[in-house]
Amino acid sequence: MTEDDPISLFDSWLADATASEPSNPNAMTLATVSAGGRPSTRMVLLKGHDARGFVFYTNFNSLKGRELLANPHASLCFYWKTLGRQVRVDGPAEPVSAEEADAYFASRPRGSRIGAWASEQSQPVESRDVLEARVRDLADTYDGEEVPRPPHWSGFRVTPERIEFWTDRPDRLHDRHLYVRDRGAWTVTRLQP
């Protein structure tokens, strides 16, 4: 099961999940920590990954955005029930480049781009009607024009320092392999279940 390169192994597992999961095989739990040490988790979508790390996008004014800007460490967890597999990724998080954020933002459907302007993510809103009115106003504002990326909207890249691959096994004797990066090289250790 083990390989020298955990990113290649992740690629293989994600391909398997893409073929078997009913929806969103790229869904992952993102855990952040507040300045006061309180953890917070939510589901987000992986939008890219390579040897540099795992990328997702968000509003920097959201709870996750504020927490990552104040405490730039994150933990990700992928769980693919149909495969009985889980992958955990831990490491520092940093904003992606403006060019990467612009390119991804431009690839989103127009409604999602307008929604990024309309939503003051994680802030209270009086009603759904208020939010939908804001969307209509912005749709009128950008009618016939490209919707630019908001300055408060971008992505984060989580650079893996640790990646754990978990496989379900009978009698709860699961397979666990932990990859740890040290000075650019990966070492792998089998963990007890």
PyMOL commands that set and color helices and strands:
alter all, ss='L'
color gray80, all
select helices_A, chain A and resi 6-20+63-70+98-107+110-118+128-141+170-172
alter helices_A, ss='H'
color red, helices_A
select strands_A, chain A and resi 27-33+39-45+48-50+53-59+73-80+85-95+153-158+162-167+175-182+185-191
alter strands_A, ss='S'
color yellow, strands_A
deselect
rebuild
show_as cartoon
